[in-house]
């Protein structure tokens, strides 16, 4: 979708990535888009931002203490959750 690195929280990173994708793709139709993040969301989960953008799938490492909460929040949204079980990027 888009890279939005360097944010202190994942919600802002997701919002920034969606904004950049809209700007560069000149569309707001992300029906087949996948968004991947390098970390987990220990606090606020960007459910509304992802649903509003109509993103098809959300890929994150998993193994977080709130994975079950995240799954429950996305359960009836139509957005597929993918747990990669590893980080997407090396630091």
C-alpha positions in Angstrom: 0.0 0.0 0.0 2.4 2.7 1.2 5.3 3.1 3.6 4.8 5.3 6.7 7.9 4.8 8.8 9.1 6.4 12.0 5.8 6.9 13.8 5.6 6.4 17.6 2.3 4.6 17.3 0.9 2.2 14.8 -2.5 4.0 14.4 -0.7 7.1 13.1 1.4 5.0 10.8 -1.7 3.3 9.4 -3.4 6.6 8.9 -0.4 8.0 7.2 0.0 5.0 4.9 -3.6 5.2 3.8 -3.2 9.0 3.2 -0.1 8.4 1.1 -1.8 5.6 -0.9 -4.7 7.9 -1.7 -2.4 10.7 -2.8 -0.1 8.5 -5.0 -2.7 6.1 -6.4 -5.3 8.9 -7.1 -8.0 6.6 -5.8 -9.8 5.7 -2.6 -10.8 2.3 -3.8 -8.6 -0.2 -1.9 -10.9 -3.2 -2.2 -8.0 -5.5 -3.0 -5.3 -3.7 -0.9 -3.3 -5.4 1.8 -1.7 -3.4 4.6 1.2 -4.9 6.4 2.8 -3.6 9.6 6.0 -4.4 11.3 4.8 -4.4 14.9 1.8 -5.1 16.9 -0.8 -2.8 18.5 -0.5 -3.1 22.2 -3.0 -0.2 22.8 -5.3 1.3 20.2 -6.1 -0.9 17.2 -6.7 1.0 13.9 -10.0 -0.9 13.1 -12.0 2.2 11.9 -9.2 3.5 9.7 -8.8 0.2 8.0 -12.5 -0.4 7.6 -13.1 3.1 6.3 -10.4 2.6 3.6 -12.1 -0.7 2.6 -8.8 -2.6 2.9 -9.1 -6.3 2.0 -6.4 -7.7 4.4 -4.3 -6.7 7.4 -1.0 -8.4 7.9 0.8 -8.2 11.2 3.4 -10.3 13.1 1.0 -11.6 15.8 2.1 -13.1 19.1 0.8 -10.0 20.9 -1.1 -10.0 24.2 -4.1 -8.5 22.4 -4.3 -10.7 19.3 -7.7 -12.1 20.4 -9.1 -8.5 21.0 -7.9 -7.6 17.5 -9.6 -10.6 16.0 -12.8 -9.9 17.8 -12.8 -6.3 16.6 -12.3 -7.3 12.9 -14.6 -10.4 13.1 -17.6 -8.9 11.2 -15.8 -6.4 9.1 -14.9 -8.4 6.0 -11.2 -7.6 6.4 -9.0 -10.7 6.6 -6.4 -10.8 9.4 -3.1 -12.5 8.6 -0.6 -13.3 11.3 2.8 -13.7 9.7 4.4 -14.9 12.9 7.5 -12.8 12.0 8.3 -9.2 11.5 8.1 -7.9 7.9 11.2 -5.7 8.1 14.7 -6.1 9.6 16.1 -3.3 11.7 
